[in-house]
Amino acid sequence: ERTLSFTAKPVLDAAGAFAGFRGVASDVTERVKAEAELARTKAFLDAVVENVPAVLFAKDMEDDGRYVLLNRAGERLLGCPRAAVVGKTDRDLFAPDEAERFAANDRRALGAAAEGGGDAGCILEEAALAVGDGGVLHLSTKKLALAGPSPGAGPARYVLGISEDVTERKRDEERLREQHRRLDAALTHMSHGLAMFDAGRRLVVCNRRLLEMYGLPDELGACGTPMRALVEASVARGNHPDLSADLIIADCE
């Protein structure tokens, strides 16, 4: 089955009356197939972009860094339609210091691509954005520079960004840091000396009180210090009369 394209023009006789058509037929089967395949490919890529859970965006760096793409996940995360983002620059959307930092990272991505001989160079960007409810949204973004869609398009023109909402992870990290601070404070102010070792007899936790009790230097309280180093230092200071380091370590088994 072939697809033909016809073009024709009317033919007039000597008296100027319509006498029929003169036309040309072209076989455009391959062109139509290629266009249909291109449309299917575009539809597939559009479906991928719209349905991935990560935020995808792109900027045209030859047009002042204006946004040319924002997917559905980006709309949900930012709480605004893509029409409010596409066509704008970072200066239109963010505070001046944030906009300049984003632009600087865009330039870094372009530079990384240039240094790689045109290959995409990935830049990691962390951002904390204020949201409407007074909270803070933490984003982790990977940026890479891409050339134009045409083969041989030359130097990178677009910056593609893939953003992940890491707000909950940041909150968990802060809660963990706070727990560590409380534990450190408790260990520091307790009246007993405390040391904990792992299965390989390496120090995991040691408070200052233990070092003070045995007159040991601070560096022996570092995580990973072998038990033998602590015991030998303590024996050398005369803390264990008539006991050797080997006996003390064997007693801990």
N, C-alpha and C positions, 0 to 999 in steps of 0.2 A: 504494500500500500504506500503510495507516494503522495506528497503534498506539493501542489503546484500553486504558483502565484502568477496572476494574470494582470497585465496592464494594457489598456487599450485607449484609443482615441477615435473619435468619429471621422469618417471619410465623407467628403462632399463631392458631388459631381461638378461638371463645368458650369452648371447653372446655379450652383450653390445649394442644391438640395441634398439632404442626408442620403448617403448611399451605403452605409454600413459602418463597420468598425475595422480598424487595423490594430492587431494586438500582438503582444509578445508573452509567451509563457515561460516561467522559470521554475526549475525543480528546486524547492527550498526544504526538502524533507530533512536533510541533515541539520540545517539551521534551526528548524522547528524542534527537532529532537534535542539539540543542544540547549535551546532556550528552556524547554520543559525540564531537562535535567538540572539546569542552573536554578530554576524556580524551586524544584524539589530540594536541592542542596540548601538554598537560602531558607526555605521553610524549616528544614531540619535544624540548621544552625540557630535560627530565631527561637525555635522551641527549646534548644539547649540553653541559650542565654537567658531566656525568660524563666526557666524552671530550676536552674541550679540554686541551691540555698545560699550561696555566697553572693555578696554584692559585686556586680561587675559594672565598671564605668570606663569610658575612654575619652581622651582629650585630643584635640587637633592642635599640635604645637606650632603649626604654621599659621594658625588663626588665633593667636594670643592665648593659647591654652584653653579654648572654649570646649565645654563638654559636648560630645556628639553621641554619647550612648550612656544610658542608665537602665538597668534591668528592673524587673518587678521586685526583687529582694531589696534593691536600693530604695525604691519608693516606700516599701514597708518600713525599712530601717530609719529613713529620714523623715517619714511621716508627711511626705508631699509628693505630688505627681511629677513625673519626669519632665513634663512641660515647664515646670518651675526651675529645672536644673539645666536641661539641654539648651545650648546656645549661650550660656552664661560662663563666666570665669570664676576662679576661686575668690577673686576680690569682690565679686558680686554676692557671694554666698557665705563667706566666713570673715572672722575678725582679721584685721591687717596682719598681725604677727603669724596667725595660723596660715593665711593665704600665702605669705612669703615663704613659710617653711614648706608648704606643699609644692610651691613652684620650684624651690631649690631642689627638692627631691625629684621632681620631674626632670630638671636639668641633669641631675646625677644619672637618672635612668638613660637619658639620651647619650650622655657621655660614656656610660658603660657599654651601650650598644655600639658606639663609634669605635671604642677601643677594642671591641671584640670582632672587628671587621664586619660589622653589620648584624652580628648575632645579637639576640635580645639579652640585655643585662638586667638582672632582677635586683631591685632595691627594696629593702624592708623599711616600713614607715609605721610608727606608733602615733596615735592621735587620741586626745581626750576632748570630746565635743560636748558643749552644754546643750541640753535638750529642754523642751518646753516646760516640763514639770519641775524644773529646777535641779534635775539630776545631771549626771555626767555619763556620756556614752564613750566607751573605750573601743577603738578600732585598731586592728592590726592589718596593714595593707601591704601587699606585694605589688610593686610597680615594675613594668617592663616596657621598653620602647619597641615599636614596630614600624616597619616601612609601610608605604601605601599598598592598596590592594592589587595594583598592577605589577606584573613581573618587571624586574629591573627598575623599580620605582625610586631607587637611590637611597639616600640616608633616611634614618628613622624619622617619621613624621608624627606618629601617634604614641601616646602613653596609655597603656592599658593597666587598669587597677583592679585587683581582686581583694576585697575587704572582708574581714571576719569580725563579728561582734564578740569581743573578749571581755565584756563588762563583768560577767559573772566570774570568770577566771581571775580577773584582777581583784574582785571582792574576796574570793577564796584565798588568794595569795596574801591579801592584807590581813584577813582573819588569822591565817597561819603565822604571819609575822608577829601579830599581836600575842598569840599564844606562846611563841618563842620568847618574846620579850618578858612575858609574865613568868615563864619557866626560868629564864636566866635570872630574873630578880629574886625568885624564890631560892634558887641554888646559891646565889651570891650572899643572901642574908641569913641562911640557915646556920645553926651553930655547929652542925656536924660536918665532917669531911665526907665527900661522896665522890666515887669514881665508878664508872661503868665501862666494861670492855665487851667487844664483840667476840664471836667464836674464834677469830684469829688472834685473840689477845691484843687487840689494838684499842686504844682509848677512844670511847665514844663521848662520854660526858665526864667532866671533872670540874668541881667548883674551887674557888680560890681558897676556901677554908682548909681543904685538904692539903694544898700546897703550903699554906702557912703552918699547919700542924707539923709537917715533916721537913719544913725548911727547904723546899724544892723550888727551883727557878720557874718563872712563868712559862718558858718555852716548853717545859715538859707537860704542861696542861693542854697542849694543842691536840685537837682531834686527830687520831691516827697514830699517836705516839705508842710504841710497843710497851707492853707491860714490863718487860725486862728492863727497859731503860729507866722507868720509874723506880722499880725495886732496887736496881743497882745503885742509883743515885741516893736512895734513902739509906741503903746499907752503908754506902761510903760516908754518909754523914753521921754514922754511929747510932742510928735510930733503932737498930735491931741487934743488940749484943748477942754474940754466940750463934747468930743465924746467918746463913749464906743466902744469896739471891736464889740459888737453885731450890733450896728448901722452902723458901717463902712461895715461890711460883708453884712448886709441886703441891703445896698445901691449898692452892686455889683451884686445883683440878676437881 
